[in-house]
Amino acid sequence: MILGGPKYSTKQFTYNKETRTFVTEGSTIQHGNRFMGQLYDDACDEGFTLVSHKTGVAVMYYYVDTVRDAEGDIIKWTFNEAGSNGGNYCTCVDVYND
């Protein structure tokens, strides 16, 4: 079963058309001490769902990587669109650690 993780409005994100990337800060979307959750009941994939504030269309994003600086501090977490296989129309999400 699809759980979808937490749901967020695209109003909470900035969208870069050139890179097809939604961007926000972790504190903007944080629920308690986390901003991502389990996407499927039978898998350990984590992420969240973005819901377009214009169209109501919901898209799931799964966790891909944590980017760190030279000292090991987290700069951002990256997410890819679930089911997209990285195609030309794939969108991504960067959540910056603030």
MMTF fields as JSON, N, C-alpha, C and O atoms, coordinates in Angstrom:
{
  "mmtfVersion": "1.0.0",
  "mmtfProducer": "UNKNOWN",
  "numBonds": 391,
  "numAtoms": 392,
  "numGroups": 98,
  "numChains": 1,
  "numModels": 1,
  "chainsPerModel": [1],
  "groupsPerChain": [98],
  "chainIdList": ["A"],
  "bondAtomList": [4, 2, 8, 6, 12, 10, 16, 14, 20, 18, 24, 22, 28, 26, 32, 30, 36, 34, 40, 38, 44, 42, 48, 46, 52, 50, 56, 54, 60, 58, 64, 62, 68, 66, 72, 70, 76, 74, 80, 78, 84, 82, 88, 86, 92, 90, 96, 94, 100, 98, 104, 102, 108, 106, 112, 110, 116, 114, 120, 118, 124, 122, 128, 126, 132, 130, 136, 134, 140, 138, 144, 142, 148, 146, 152, 150, 156, 154, 160, 158, 164, 162, 168, 166, 172, 170, 176, 174, 180, 178, 184, 182, 188, 186, 192, 190, 196, 194, 200, 198, 204, 202, 208, 206, 212, 210, 216, 214, 220, 218, 224, 222, 228, 226, 232, 230, 236, 234, 240, 238, 244, 242, 248, 246, 252, 250, 256, 254, 260, 258, 264, 262, 268, 266, 272, 270, 276, 274, 280, 278, 284, 282, 288, 286, 292, 290, 296, 294, 300, 298, 304, 302, 308, 306, 312, 310, 316, 314, 320, 318, 324, 322, 328, 326, 332, 330, 336, 334, 340, 338, 344, 342, 348, 346, 352, 350, 356, 354, 360, 358, 364, 362, 368, 366, 372, 370, 376, 374, 380, 378, 384, 382, 388, 386],
  "bondOrderList": [1, 1, 1, 1, 1, 1, 1, 1, 1, 1, 1, 1, 1, 1, 1, 1, 1, 1, 1, 1, 1, 1, 1, 1, 1, 1, 1, 1, 1, 1, 1, 1, 1, 1, 1, 1, 1, 1, 1, 1, 1, 1, 1, 1, 1, 1, 1, 1, 1, 1, 1, 1, 1, 1, 1, 1, 1, 1, 1, 1, 1, 1, 1, 1, 1, 1, 1, 1, 1, 1, 1, 1, 1, 1, 1, 1, 1, 1, 1, 1, 1, 1, 1, 1, 1, 1, 1, 1, 1, 1, 1, 1, 1, 1, 1, 1, 1],
  "groupList": [{"groupName": "MET", "atomNameList": ["N", "CA", "C", "O"], "elementList": ["N", "C", "C", "O"], "formalChargeList": [0, 0, 0, 0], "bondAtomList": [1, 0, 2, 1, 3, 2], "bondOrderList": [1, 1, 2], "singleLetterCode": "M", "chemCompType": "L-PEPTIDE LINKING"}, {"groupName": "ILE", "atomNameList": ["N", "CA", "C", "O"], "elementList": ["N", "C", "C", "O"], "formalChargeList": [0, 0, 0, 0], "bondAtomList": [1, 0, 2, 1, 3, 2], "bondOrderList": [1, 1, 2], "singleLetterCode": "I", "chemCompType": "L-PEPTIDE LINKING"}, {"groupName": "LEU", "atomNameList": ["N", "CA", "C", "O"], "elementList": ["N", "C", "C", "O"], "formalChargeList": [0, 0, 0, 0], "bondAtomList": [1, 0, 2, 1, 3, 2], "bondOrderList": [1, 1, 2], "singleLetterCode": "L", "chemCompType": "L-PEPTIDE LINKING"}, {"groupName": "GLY", "atomNameList": ["N", "CA", "C", "O"], "elementList": ["N", "C", "C", "O"], "formalChargeList": [0, 0, 0, 0], "bondAtomList": [1, 0, 2, 1, 3, 2], "bondOrderList": [1, 1, 2], "singleLetterCode": "G", "chemCompType": "PEPTIDE LINKING"}, {"groupName": "PRO", "atomNameList": ["N", "CA", "C", "O"], "elementList": ["N", "C", "C", "O"], "formalChargeList": [0, 0, 0, 0], "bondAtomList": [1, 0, 2, 1, 3, 2], "bondOrderList": [1, 1, 2], "singleLetterCode": "P", "chemCompType": "L-PEPTIDE LINKING"}, {"groupName": "LYS", "atomNameList": ["N", "CA", "C", "O"], "elementList": ["N", "C", "C", "O"], "formalChargeList": [0, 0, 0, 0], "bondAtomList": [1, 0, 2, 1, 3, 2], "bondOrderList": [1, 1, 2], "singleLetterCode": "K", "chemCompType": "L-PEPTIDE LINKING"}, {"groupName": "TYR", "atomNameList": ["N", "CA", "C", "O"], "elementList": ["N", "C", "C", "O"], "formalChargeList": [0, 0, 0, 0], "bondAtomList": [1, 0, 2, 1, 3, 2], "bondOrderList": [1, 1, 2], "singleLetterCode": "Y", "chemCompType": "L-PEPTIDE LINKING"}, {"groupName": "SER", "atomNameList": ["N", "CA", "C", "O"], "elementList": ["N", "C", "C", "O"], "formalChargeList": [0, 0, 0, 0], "bondAtomList": [1, 0, 2, 1, 3, 2], "bondOrderList": [1, 1, 2], "singleLetterCode": "S", "chemCompType": "L-PEPTIDE LINKING"}, {"groupName": "THR", "atomNameList": ["N", "CA", "C", "O"], "elementList": ["N", "C", "C", "O"], "formalChargeList": [0, 0, 0, 0], "bondAtomList": [1, 0, 2, 1, 3, 2], "bondOrderList": [1, 1, 2], "singleLetterCode": "T", "chemCompType": "L-PEPTIDE LINKING"}, {"groupName": "GLN", "atomNameList": ["N", "CA", "C", "O"], "elementList": ["N", "C", "C", "O"], "formalChargeList": [0, 0, 0, 0], "bondAtomList": [1, 0, 2, 1, 3, 2], "bondOrderList": [1, 1, 2], "singleLetterCode": "Q", "chemCompType": "L-PEPTIDE LINKING"}, {"groupName": "PHE", "atomNameList": ["N", "CA", "C", "O"], "elementList": ["N", "C", "C", "O"], "formalChargeList": [0, 0, 0, 0], "bondAtomList": [1, 0, 2, 1, 3, 2], "bondOrderList": [1, 1, 2], "singleLetterCode": "F", "chemCompType": "L-PEPTIDE LINKING"}, {"groupName": "ASN", "atomNameList": ["N", "CA", "C", "O"], "elementList": ["N", "C", "C", "O"], "formalChargeList": [0, 0, 0, 0], "bondAtomList": [1, 0, 2, 1, 3, 2], "bondOrderList": [1, 1, 2], "singleLetterCode": "N", "chemCompType": "L-PEPTIDE LINKING"}, {"groupName": "GLU", "atomNameList": ["N", "CA", "C", "O"], "elementList": ["N", "C", "C", "O"], "formalChargeList": [0, 0, 0, 0], "bondAtomList": [1, 0, 2, 1, 3, 2], "bondOrderList": [1, 1, 2], "singleLetterCode": "E", "chemCompType": "L-PEPTIDE LINKING"}, {"groupName": "ARG", "atomNameList": ["N", "CA", "C", "O"], "elementList": ["N", "C", "C", "O"], "formalChargeList": [0, 0, 0, 0], "bondAtomList": [1, 0, 2, 1, 3, 2], "bondOrderList": [1, 1, 2], "singleLetterCode": "R", "chemCompType": "L-PEPTIDE LINKING"}, {"groupName": "VAL", "atomNameList": ["N", "CA", "C", "O"], "elementList": ["N", "C", "C", "O"], "formalChargeList": [0, 0, 0, 0], "bondAtomList": [1, 0, 2, 1, 3, 2], "bondOrderList": [1, 1, 2], "singleLetterCode": "V", "chemCompType": "L-PEPTIDE LINKING"}, {"groupName": "HIS", "atomNameList": ["N", "CA", "C", "O"], "elementList": ["N", "C", "C", "O"], "formalChargeList": [0, 0, 0, 0], "bondAtomList": [1, 0, 2, 1, 3, 2], "bondOrderList": [1, 1, 2], "singleLetterCode": "H", "chemCompType": "L-PEPTIDE LINKING"}, {"groupName": "ASP", "atomNameList": ["N", "CA", "C", "O"], "elementList": ["N", "C", "C", "O"], "formalChargeList": [0, 0, 0, 0], "bondAtomList": [1, 0, 2, 1, 3, 2], "bondOrderList": [1, 1, 2], "singleLetterCode": "D", "chemCompType": "L-PEPTIDE LINKING"}, {"groupName": "ALA", "atomNameList": ["N", "CA", "C", "O"], "elementList": ["N", "C", "C", "O"], "formalChargeList": [0, 0, 0, 0], "bondAtomList": [1, 0, 2, 1, 3, 2], "bondOrderList": [1, 1, 2], "singleLetterCode": "A", "chemCompType": "L-PEPTIDE LINKING"}, {"groupName": "CYS", "atomNameList": ["N", "CA", "C", "O"], "elementList": ["N", "C", "C", "O"], "formalChargeList": [0, 0, 0, 0], "bondAtomList": [1, 0, 2, 1, 3, 2], "bondOrderList": [1, 1, 2], "singleLetterCode": "C", "chemCompType": "L-PEPTIDE LINKING"}, {"groupName": "TRP", "atomNameList": ["N", "CA", "C", "O"], "elementList": ["N", "C", "C", "O"], "formalChargeList": [0, 0, 0, 0], "bondAtomList": [1, 0, 2, 1, 3, 2], "bondOrderList": [1, 1, 2], "singleLetterCode": "W", "chemCompType": "L-PEPTIDE LINKING"}],
  "groupTypeList": [0, 1, 2, 3, 3, 4, 5, 6, 7, 8, 5, 9, 10, 8, 6, 11, 5, 12, 8, 13, 8, 10, 14, 8, 12, 3, 7, 8, 1, 9, 15, 3, 11, 13, 10, 0, 3, 9, 2, 6, 16, 16, 17, 18, 16, 12, 3, 10, 8, 2, 14, 7, 15, 5, 8, 3, 14, 17, 14, 0, 6, 6, 6, 14, 16, 8, 14, 13, 16, 17, 12, 3, 16, 1, 1, 5, 19, 8, 10, 11, 12, 17, 3, 7, 11, 3, 3, 11, 6, 18, 8, 18, 14, 16, 14, 6, 11, 16],
  "groupIdList": [1, 2, 3, 4, 5, 6, 7, 8, 9, 10, 11, 12, 13, 14, 15, 16, 17, 18, 19, 20, 21, 22, 23, 24, 25, 26, 27, 28, 29, 30, 31, 32, 33, 34, 35, 36, 37, 38, 39, 40, 41, 42, 43, 44, 45, 46, 47, 48, 49, 50, 51, 52, 53, 54, 55, 56, 57, 58, 59, 60, 61, 62, 63, 64, 65, 66, 67, 68, 69, 70, 71, 72, 73, 74, 75, 76, 77, 78, 79, 80, 81, 82, 83, 84, 85, 86, 87, 88, 89, 90, 91, 92, 93, 94, 95, 96, 97, 98],
  "secStructList": [7, 5, 7, 7, 7, 1, 3, 3, 3, 4, 4, 4, 1, 3, 3, 3, 6, 6, 6, 6, 3, 3, 3, 3, 3, 2, 2, 2, 2, 7, 5, 6, 6, 5, 1, 7, 3, 3, 1, 5, 6, 6, 1, 7, 7, 3, 3, 3, 3, 3, 3, 7, 6, 6, 6, 7, 7, 3, 3, 3, 3, 3, 3, 3, 3, 3, 3, 3, 7, 6, 6, 1, 7, 3, 3, 3, 3, 3, 3, 3, 3, 6, 6, 7, 6, 6, 7, 6, 6, 7, 7, 3, 3, 3, 3, 3, 7, 7],
  "xCoordList": [0.838, 0.0, 0.889, 1.948, 0.457, 1.192, 0.794, -0.385, 1.788, 1.561, 1.831, 1.1, 2.884, 3.192, 3.964, 4.368, 4.181, 4.903, 4.115, 2.951, 4.729, 4.047, 3.712, 4.39, 2.669, 2.265, 2.512, 2.191, 3.093, 3.397, 2.871, 2.835, 2.47, 2.041, 3.262, 4.269, 3.165, 4.251, 4.428, 5.436, 3.468, 3.619, 4.8, 5.337, 5.207, 6.301, 7.669, 8.69, 7.69, 8.906, 9.081, 8.11, 10.317, 10.641, 10.959, 11.597, 10.512, 10.758, 11.698, 11.472, 12.763, 13.717, 13.411, 13.671, 12.863, 12.483, 13.675, 13.563, 14.811, 15.992, 16.502, 16.886, 16.503, 17.017, 15.897, 16.158, 14.645, 13.466, 13.565, 13.314, 13.935, 14.15, 13.307, 13.294, 12.601, 11.921, 12.923, 13.679, 12.938, 13.912, 13.185, 12.289, 13.58, 13.077, 14.09, 15.112, 13.815, 14.644, 13.935, 12.706, 14.708, 14.147, 13.177, 12.162, 13.475, 12.607, 11.244, 10.283, 11.149, 9.881, 8.888, 7.683, 9.379, 8.488, 8.612, 8.022, 9.353, 9.621, 8.368, 7.622, 8.146, 7.086, 7.786, 8.381, 7.731, 8.503, 9.974, 10.477, 10.678, 12.107, 12.399, 13.559, 11.369, 11.555, 10.691, 9.675, 11.103, 10.273, 9.963, 9.259, 10.484, 10.165, 9.63, 9.84, 8.938, 8.356, 8.336, 8.778, 7.82, 7.762, 6.797, 5.674, 7.255, 6.437, 5.517, 4.404, 5.966, 5.2, 5.172, 6.135, 4.077, 3.985, 4.864, 5.138, 5.312, 6.112, 7.56, 8.242, 8.03, 9.404, 9.909, 9.121, 11.218, 11.793, 12.074, 12.69, 11.635, 11.85, 11.224, 10.1, 11.985, 11.46, 11.412, 12.18, 10.515, 10.37, 9.128, 8.752, 8.489, 7.276, 6.537, 7.024, 5.363, 4.539, 4.368, 4.046, 4.582, 4.296, 2.953, 2.676, 2.12, 0.812, 0.803, 1.02, 0.549, 0.536, -0.575, -1.735, -0.215, -1.214, -2.053, -3.073, -1.623, -2.369, -3.308, -4.438, -2.844, -3.627, -4.137, -5.058, -3.55, -3.924, -3.264, -3.503, -2.434, -1.739, -0.688, 0.069, -0.65, 0.293, 1.379, 1.087, 2.642, 3.787, 4.664, 5.0, 5.033, 5.913, 7.376, 7.749, 8.195, 9.637, 10.327, 9.94, 11.356, 12.081, 13.481, 14.094, 13.972, 15.29, 16.381, 16.357, 17.357, 18.456, 19.802, 20.592, 20.071, 21.42, 21.425, 20.519, 22.466, 22.751, 24.059, 25.068, 24.054, 25.257, 25.851, 25.158, 27.146, 27.827, 28.997, 29.544, 29.363, 30.533, 31.791, 31.728, 32.933, 34.23, 34.317, 35.059, 33.565, 33.582, 32.572, 32.508, 31.788, 30.793, 29.414, 28.512, 29.238, 27.922, 27.014, 27.466, 25.731, 24.771, 24.453, 24.088, 24.597, 24.213, 22.771, 21.949, 22.472, 21.123, 20.855, 21.768, 19.57, 19.11, 18.49, 17.8, 18.729, 18.182, 17.162, 17.28, 16.168, 15.058, 14.75, 14.85, 14.376, 13.958, 12.494, 11.935, 11.894, 10.491, 10.309, 10.989, 9.416, 9.171, 8.549, 7.613, 9.084, 8.534, 8.98, 8.514, 9.887, 10.276, 11.448, 11.626, 12.249, 13.456, 14.419, 15.202, 14.371, 15.313, 15.106, 16.048, 13.912, 13.63, 13.751, 14.01, 13.565, 13.715, 12.766, 13.063, 11.642, 10.658, 10.652, 9.736, 11.668, 11.805, 12.04, 12.804, 11.374, 11.675, 12.353, 12.187, 13.11, 13.845, 13.514, 12.902, 13.929, 13.748, 15.068, 15.72, 15.452, 16.568, 16.013, 15.349, 16.283, 15.886, 17.165, 17.981, 17.329, 18.551, 18.457, 17.417, 19.572, 19.68, 19.938, 20.973, 19.009, 19.169, 19.279, 19.42],
  "yCoordList": [-1.176, 0.0, 1.247, 1.266, 2.258, 3.522, 4.365, 4.646, 4.761, 5.635, 7.091, 7.991, 7.313, 8.637, 9.567, 10.65, 9.167, 10.055, 11.321, 11.417, 12.294, 13.567, 14.267, 14.068, 15.08, 15.829, 17.322, 17.875, 17.956, 19.382, 20.083, 19.503, 21.318, 22.137, 22.712, 23.029, 22.841, 23.457, 24.931, 25.54, 25.508, 26.888, 27.013, 28.105, 25.897, 25.899, 25.753, 25.681, 25.709, 25.48, 26.559, 27.17, 26.783, 27.601, 26.631, 25.603, 26.954, 26.056, 26.708, 27.842, 25.988, 26.437, 25.685, 24.486, 26.387, 25.747, 25.169, 24.108, 25.848, 25.403, 24.049, 23.199, 23.853, 22.598, 21.622, 20.494, 22.067, 21.264, 20.796, 19.632, 21.727, 21.4, 22.288, 23.513, 21.632, 22.347, 22.49, 21.559, 23.654, 23.922, 24.504, 25.336, 24.057, 24.626, 24.404, 23.753, 24.941, 24.697, 23.69, 23.67, 22.864, 21.832, 22.358, 21.72, 23.51, 24.062, 24.478, 24.584, 24.713, 25.109, 23.963, 24.186, 22.734, 21.592, 20.558, 19.482, 20.857, 19.879, 19.549, 20.441, 18.24, 17.738, 17.126, 16.056, 17.766, 17.272, 17.373, 18.466, 16.249, 16.293, 15.684, 15.425, 15.451, 14.838, 15.549, 16.158, 15.463, 16.002, 14.958, 15.255, 13.718, 12.66, 11.451, 11.309, 10.591, 9.409, 8.255, 8.385, 7.125, 5.915, 6.11, 6.582, 5.738, 5.908, 4.721, 4.902, 3.523, 2.297, 1.441, 1.438, 0.713, -0.105, -1.351, -1.954, -1.747, -2.967, -2.697, -3.599, -1.467, -1.113, -0.035, 0.624, 0.136, 1.112, 2.464, 3.33, 2.661, 3.938, 5.072, 4.963, 6.173, 7.332, 8.535, 8.628, 9.437, 10.637, 11.391, 11.384, 12.045, 12.82, 13.045, 12.686, 13.639, 13.94, 15.441, 16.111, 15.966, 17.377, 17.453, 16.685, 18.384, 18.6, 19.997, 20.986, 20.075, 21.369, 22.252, 21.844, 23.455, 24.388, 24.966, 25.612, 24.733, 25.225, 24.17, 24.481, 22.914, 21.867, 20.775, 20.039, 20.661, 19.597, 18.26, 17.283, 18.193, 16.957, 16.64, 17.517, 15.382, 14.947, 14.075, 13.179, 14.345, 13.589, 13.192, 14.025, 11.907, 11.42, 11.606, 11.496, 11.892, 12.023, 11.126, 11.089, 10.4, 9.492, 10.027, 10.684, 9.728, 10.164, 9.519, 8.316, 10.356, 9.874, 10.017, 9.074, 11.184, 11.436, 12.559, 13.392, 12.56, 13.652, 14.281, 13.588, 15.584, 16.308, 16.979, 17.681, 16.75, 17.288, 18.195, 18.072, 19.1, 19.948, 19.227, 18.078, 19.903, 19.297, 18.856, 17.927, 19.514, 19.147, 18.056, 17.602, 17.637, 16.598, 17.101, 16.306, 18.429, 18.988, 18.843, 18.95, 18.598, 18.412, 19.75, 20.714, 19.793, 20.967, 20.809, 21.711, 19.635, 19.411, 17.924, 17.098, 17.61, 16.27, 16.361, 17.333, 15.361, 15.378, 14.249, 13.178, 14.525, 13.605, 13.594, 14.622, 12.431, 12.299, 11.917, 11.346, 12.243, 11.932, 10.416, 9.758, 9.873, 8.429, 7.988, 8.612, 6.901, 6.342, 7.018, 6.662, 8.001, 8.757, 8.14, 8.409, 7.318, 6.729, 7.775, 7.479, 8.989, 10.027, 10.548, 11.051, 10.442, 10.881, 12.382, 13.121, 12.821, 14.24, 15.157, 16.338, 14.636, 15.485, 15.29, 15.739, 14.626, 14.351, 15.662, 16.522, 15.791, 16.9, 16.348, 15.178, 17.193, 16.806, 17.792, 18.833, 17.445, 18.329, 18.387, 17.366, 19.604, 19.826, 20.459, 21.493, 19.842, 20.386, 20.782, 19.933, 22.083, 22.589, 22.573, 22.88, 22.207, 22.187, 23.62, 24.209, 24.154, 25.516, 25.482, 26.528],
  "zCoordList": [0.0, 0.0, 0.0, 0.628, -0.692, -0.736, 0.468, 0.683, 1.244, 2.387, 2.014, 2.426, 1.233, 0.719, 1.629, 1.203, 2.885, 3.795, 4.068, 3.681, 4.727, 4.973, 3.655, 2.647, 3.674, 2.481, 2.703, 3.754, 1.681, 1.746, 0.508, -0.577, 0.674, -0.453, -1.167, -0.533, -2.479, -3.233, -2.855, -3.214, -2.14, -1.662, -0.7, -0.514, -0.088, 0.881, 0.211, 0.895, -1.118, -1.883, -2.945, -3.391, -3.339, -4.497, -5.627, -5.402, -6.852, -7.977, -8.975, -9.397, -9.358, -10.365, -11.662, -11.761, -12.652, -13.924, -14.671, -15.286, -14.628, -15.379, -14.892, -15.695, -13.572, -13.014, -12.648, -12.231, -12.808, -12.432, -10.986, -10.674, -10.111, -8.71, -7.796, -7.925, -6.864, -5.788, -4.65, -4.371, -3.985, -2.925, -1.712, -1.855, -0.522, 0.722, 1.818, 1.601, 3.0, 4.181, 5.074, 5.147, 5.746, 6.594, 7.638, 7.917, 8.215, 9.258, 8.715, 9.477, 7.419, 6.805, 6.768, 6.879, 6.614, 6.452, 7.574, 7.479, 8.61, 9.657, 10.458, 10.86, 10.687, 11.571, 12.765, 12.642, 13.906, 15.046, 14.726, 14.461, 14.745, 14.43, 13.057, 12.737, 12.242, 10.918, 9.88, 10.214, 8.629, 7.557, 6.494, 5.529, 6.653, 5.707, 6.471, 7.676, 5.74, 6.35, 5.369, 4.228, 5.822, 5.014, 3.837, 4.017, 2.62, 1.423, 1.152, 0.659, 1.466, 1.2, 2.456, 3.223, 2.675, 3.883, 3.831, 4.869, 2.632, 2.501, 2.085, 1.597, 2.275, 1.907, 2.863, 3.541, 2.91, 3.837, 3.176, 3.797, 1.927, 1.253, 2.058, 2.55, 2.181, 2.889, 1.957, 0.999, 2.249, 1.461, 1.877, 3.049, 0.915, 1.194, -0.112, -1.184, -0.015, -1.184, -1.295, -0.314, -2.486, -2.767, -3.465, -4.386, -3.022, -3.625, -4.23, -3.529, -5.536, -6.223, -5.667, -5.612, -5.26, -4.763, -5.908, -5.667, -7.154, -8.321, -8.891, -9.266, -8.957, -9.631, -8.698, -9.054, -7.509, -6.588, -6.893, -6.183, -7.94, -8.294, -7.231, -6.815, -6.796, -5.769, -6.395, -7.187, -6.03, -6.542, -5.357, -4.515, -5.3, -4.237, -4.627, -5.795, -3.609, -3.781, -2.766, -1.598, -3.213, -2.33, -2.049, -2.89, -0.842, -0.393, -1.239, -1.496, -1.678, -2.501, -1.795, -1.779, -1.211, -0.714, 0.317, 0.362, 1.14, 2.056, 1.611, 1.485, 1.373, 0.95, 2.188, 2.923, 2.404, 3.583, 3.178, 2.083, 4.08, 3.824, 4.295, 4.733, 4.203, 4.536, 5.994, 6.314, 6.885, 8.298, 8.638, 9.781, 7.657, 7.891, 8.259, 8.518, 8.286, 8.589, 7.373, 6.233, 7.625, 6.534, 5.877, 6.549, 4.554, 3.769, 3.295, 3.459, 2.695, 2.182, 2.018, 2.017, 1.878, 1.542, 0.153, -0.153, -0.687, -2.045, -2.219, -1.624, -3.047, -3.303, -4.797, -5.467, -5.31, -6.713, -6.777, -5.84, -7.895, -8.127, -8.22, -9.007, -7.439, -7.432, -8.754, -9.254, -9.308, -10.536, -11.811, -12.894, -11.707, -12.897, -13.646, -14.833, -12.979, -13.558, -14.108, -15.011, -13.577, -13.983, -15.391, -16.004, -15.912, -17.272, -17.464, -16.514, -18.687, -19.034, -18.279, -18.093, -17.848, -17.175, -15.672, -14.984, -15.169, -13.743, -12.982, -13.42, -11.844, -10.954, -9.709, -9.363, -9.05, -7.86, -6.746, -6.981, -5.527, -4.38, -3.618, -3.4, -3.216, -2.308, -1.043, -1.104, 0.107, 1.397, 2.112, 2.471, 2.316, 2.935, 4.454, 5.038, 5.074, 6.526, 6.996, 6.685, 7.728, 8.23, 9.737, 10.37]
}
